[in-house]
Amino acid sequence: MALKVKAREKLLKFSKQSEGSWKYVMQPELYSSLTQQKVIREAALRSGVSEGVMQACWDAAGEVIKAWLPEGHSIPLPGLGTCRFGLSATAVDDVNKVKTSLIKVRRIIFTPAVELKDELKATPVVITCYDRDGNEVKRVTSDDDAEIDDGTTSPSPSQGGENNGGTSTNPSQGGGNNGGDDGGDGGADAN
């Protein structure tokens, strides 16, 4: 098994006035979305229980997650990791300015289990390169160190991207990793 990635040659412009330059832009190939019923059927086969029992367990687990996540619990997802509530909000210097309108984004934060990260790390990546006319020009298979970004740390400036850990990349906004048993960091600015 390998993860498939497309690298397409695209003209990138950073303003309407710039001529731009041609760059190979990578993105994962999108696989078809599995239906819930197919996942339940496969889980039933692997566990030796009937599909009806597996469906009942699946539904019950979903109901528990929906009930407990909004209460602020960090919820284990067996074999996958944990999920919890987080948010991003504007930081203010005066307690009298604190209000709910400062909250910019509410999110569900997923932290993968070590075993899941190890599996992803061990999976090779196959990159297929296409020129601007759509012709395949090269194929590459990974032999990198496979660093895994689990969304809990800020990317280095060279990586770009977004931190899903509840912090803000805007200096005028505070973050806030408000979850877990210790109450998070209270929304302190991570920059």
N, C-alpha and C positions, 0 to 999 in steps of 0.2 A: 504494500500500500504506500502511496506517496501523495503529498499535497500538490495540486497542480496550480501553477501561476502563469498568467499571461503577461508578457512585456510588450506593449504596443508603442510604436513610434508615434508621438503626438506633437503638434505644434503648441508650445506653451507660451502664452503672452501674459505679462503681469500688468499691462495697462493697454488701453485702446491705441495709444500712440506707439508702443513698442512693436518692433518687427517680430519679436519672439524667437525661439530657437526650438529645434527638434530634439526631443528627449524620449528615451524609452521609459515608459511609466508602467510599473508593475501593479497588478491586482490579482487577488485570488480568482480562480475560475469558480463560478457559482454552480454548485451542485443542485440537483433537484431537492426540493423540500420533502422530507419524509412525513407521511401522515402519522397522526397519533396512533391510529389503529395498527399500522405496520410495526411501530415501536412496541406496542403492547403485545402483539403477536410474537415478536422476536423475544421479548423479555419472558413471556410465558413459556416458550420453548426452552430457553436457557435455564429457567428455574424449576421446570417440571410441574408448574401449577396451571390450572385452566385459564383460558383467556378471560372468562368472567371474573374469576378471583383477581387476576392481575388488573383488570379494568377497575374493580372496586378499590383495590389498593392504590392505584394511580390517582383515581378521583379523590380518595380520602387524603392522600399526601398533598394534592393540590389545594384542597380546602384548608388543611392545617397551615400550609405556607401562606395562603391568602389571609388567614386569620391572625397569624403571629407576626408576619413581616411588618404590618403597619403599627404594631405595638412596640417595635424597636428591637426585636430579638434578632440575633445572628442565627440563621437556620442552616443546619448541616444537610447537604444533598449527598447521600451515600455514593461514594466512589467518584464524586465530581468536585466537591469543595463546599463552600458556604455562600450564602447570600444574606445581605442585610440592607437596611435603609441608609441613605446618605443624602447630602444636599450641598449646594453651592450658594453662598449668600454674600452680599456686599458687607464689608467690615465698616463699622462706625466707631468714632472716638468717644461717644457720649451714650450712656445707658438710656437716656431719654429718647434717643433716636432709634432704638431697637424696636422693630415692628415686623410683622409678617411679610410686608411688601419687599423687604430686603432679600428674601429668598428668591433666587433666580431659577434654580433647577432642583427638582427632587429626582433622585435616582435609586435604582436597585443596583447594588454593588456585588459582583460575583468575584469571589476569591477561589481560584482553582486549587484542588488538592495536589500535593507533591506528586502523587502517582500519575495524575492527569497531565501535569506539566512535563514529567519524565517521558510519558508516551509521545507527547507533541515534540519534545526535543529529539527523540529517537527517530521520528518520521522524516524521511527525506523529502525535499522540495524539488519538483521538476519545473523549470522555467522554460516556456516556449516563447521565443521572440518573433514578433511580426513587424515588418516594415510598414511605412505609411500607406502602402497599397494593399496591405492585408496578407502579404506573402510571408510564409514561415522562413526565417533566415538563420535561426540557431536554436539549439536545445541544450539546456544546462541542467545538471543534477547537483544538488547541494552537497558540499563537504565542509560546511562551516561549523562553528562551535555551537550553533543553535541556541543563542540567548533567548530566553522566554520572557516576554513582557506580560505580567499577570495583572496589569492595571493598578497595582498598589504603589508603584513608585513613579516619579516624574521621569519622562524620557529626557535623554541628554539633548542639548541644543541641536546636535547633528541629526537626531532621530526625528524631531518634530512630533506631531501627534498630540493627543489629548490625554490628560490624566483623569481616569475615572474614579479616583480615590476620594473625591469630594473637595478637592482644592481648586482654586481659580487661577487661571494664567493671567488674568488682568490685575495689574498692581493696585487698582482702585477697589478691587473686590477681595474680600476674605474668602477663605475656603471653609473647611469644616468637615472633618471626618467624623460625623456624628453617628456613631453606631457602636455596637459591641457592648460588653459588660461594664466597661469603665467610663462610658458616656462620651467617648471620642475626645477630640482636642478642643471642643468648644467653639470651633469656627475661626481659629487663628489663621492669619494669612501665611500661606506656605512659601511665599516668594521672598 
